[in-house]
Amino acid sequence: MPHLVEMAEKWRDKGVVVISLHVETTLDVDEGREKSLEKARKILERLKMKGPNYYLAETQTSWMERLEIEGYPAIFVFNKAGRIARKFMDEEEAKTEMATLIPKLVDEK
């Protein structure tokens, strides 16, 4: 995630926003939602995430089906039309490919 924060800062004036979504897991349910929310807040504060942050409280299978992912972390990159331009399931792959993907998306008309 630090790479995403850096990227958002670099491209902020071009309209790039990083949105974080914490999805509730069985561990979160066992710990309790308030404790889980507080842990997520602390991580976001430490990383200095400035974009919108959301907490999804649905069953794990529900959000995995909807987002069409098999695990996490997952990184979604949207184009200006609000459609998914690329989905990454590997943070290193995302770090490498976003260096060329983001400038292309920013320049799209």
C-alpha positions in Angstrom: 0.0 0.0 0.0 2.8 2.5 0.5 3.3 2.5 -3.3 -0.3 3.4 -3.8 0.0 6.3 -1.4 3.1 7.6 -3.2 1.3 7.2 -6.6 -1.7 9.1 -5.4 0.5 12.0 -4.2 2.4 12.0 -7.5 -0.8 12.1 -9.6 -3.2 14.0 -7.3 -3.2 17.1 -9.4 -4.2 14.9 -12.4 -7.3 13.6 -10.6 -5.9 10.2 -9.4 -7.4 9.1 -6.1 -6.7 6.0 -4.1 -9.7 4.5 -2.4 -9.2 1.9 0.3 -11.7 -0.8 1.0 -11.4 -2.9 4.1 -13.4 -6.1 3.7 -14.6 -7.8 6.8 -13.1 -11.3 7.3 -14.0 -14.0 9.8 -11.2 -12.7 12.0 -12.9 -9.3 12.1 -16.2 -10.9 13.0 -14.4 -12.8 15.8 -12.7 -9.7 17.1 -15.7 -7.5 16.8 -16.4 -4.8 14.3 -15.3 -1.8 16.4 -11.9 -3.4 17.1 -11.5 -4.3 13.5 -12.4 -0.7 12.4 -10.0 0.8 14.9 -7.2 -1.5 13.5 -8.0 -0.5 10.0 -8.0 3.2 10.9 -4.6 3.0 12.5 -3.1 1.3 9.4 -4.6 4.0 7.2 -3.3 6.8 9.5 0.2 5.2 9.5 0.2 5.0 5.7 -1.1 8.5 5.5 -4.0 7.4 3.1 -5.8 10.6 2.1 -8.4 9.2 -0.1 -11.8 7.8 0.8 -11.8 4.7 3.0 -14.6 2.2 3.2 -15.4 -0.8 5.4 -17.4 -3.6 3.7 -19.3 -5.7 6.2 -20.5 -8.6 4.2 -19.7 -12.2 4.1 -16.3 -13.1 2.6 -17.8 -15.2 -0.1 -20.2 -12.4 -1.0 -17.6 -9.8 -1.7 -15.2 -12.2 -3.3 -17.9 -13.2 -5.8 -18.9 -9.6 -6.5 -15.4 -8.4 -7.0 -14.4 -11.6 -8.8 -11.3 -12.2 -6.7 -10.0 -15.3 -4.9 -8.1 -13.5 -2.2 -6.6 -10.2 -1.1 -5.1 -7.7 -1.3 -6.6 -6.8 -4.6 -5.9 -3.6 -6.5 -8.5 -2.2 -9.0 -7.6 0.6 -11.3 -10.5 2.5 -12.9 -10.5 4.7 -16.0 -12.1 8.1 -16.3 -15.4 6.5 -17.3 -15.5 4.6 -13.9 -14.9 1.2 -15.4 -12.2 -1.2 -14.3 -9.2 -0.7 -16.5 -7.1 -3.3 -14.7 -7.3 -5.6 -11.7 -4.2 -6.8 -9.9 -4.0 -9.7 -7.4 -0.2 -9.2 -7.0 1.1 -6.1 -5.5 4.5 -6.3 -7.1 2.9 -6.7 -10.5 0.7 -3.7 -9.8 3.7 -1.7 -8.7 5.5 -2.5 -12.0 2.6 -2.1 -14.4 1.0 1.0 -12.9 4.1 3.1 -13.8 2.9 2.9 -17.4 -0.8 2.3 -16.9 -1.6 5.4 -14.8 -0.1 8.0 -17.3 -2.1 6.4 -20.1 -5.3 6.6 -18.2 -4.6 10.1 -17.1 -4.1 11.1 -20.7 -7.3 9.4 -22.0 -9.9 11.8 -23.3 
